[in-house]
Amino acid sequence: MAEQKKILGEERRSLILQLLKDSSEPLTGSELAARTNVSRQVIVGDITLLKAKNEPIMATSQGYVYLKQNAGTRIYERTIACKHNPKDTEKELNLLVDHGVLVKDVKIEHAVYGDLTASIMVSNRQEVKQFLSNLQTTNAALLSELTDGIHLHTISASSEKILDKAEAALKAEGFLMES
């Protein structure tokens, strides 16, 4: 069997960009590496170069996504402050996604490093399950474990009403911090 030729430089980055734009699901670095016949580390560098050219690519726990903005669709976004223990993370995320909310990230204020932000990008229970599975598989800690459970989320939805209902559900569970 003939060895596949590596796709080089700009041609590879153009292909990566097209693959991400065409995909309705996140694509992992390994998937992109296999499709372009390079290493995953080369893909990481390519993604960095594409982001530097202001391409709206986000790394999520499920893989890379191209952030498409539908013409005429307004997205509402807000930041919420939450506090809970690690065992309630799944409940918190499921409450949000069950209300039709996209949980974009988690942020904490670390005593040494300052503001730390990590992409989550979960919008349904399957993505929440995958995110938590990735945490467990890699033995990674939740950022909120560094701050006694205090953290922020950027959430988005198609209406303010959806965001309001999601916040009310968090408040009812005791997860929402009040100002």
Buried (B, 14 or more C-beta within 10 A) or exposed (E): EEEEEEBEEEEBBEBBBEBBEEBEEBBBBEBBBEBBEBEEEBBBEBBEBBEEEEBEBBBBBBBBBBEEEEEEEEEBEBEBBBBBEEEBBBBBBBBBBEBBBBBBBBBBEEEEEEEBEBBBBBBEEEBBBBBBEEBEEEEEEBBBBBBEBBBBBBBBBBEEEBBBBBBEBBEEBEBBBEE
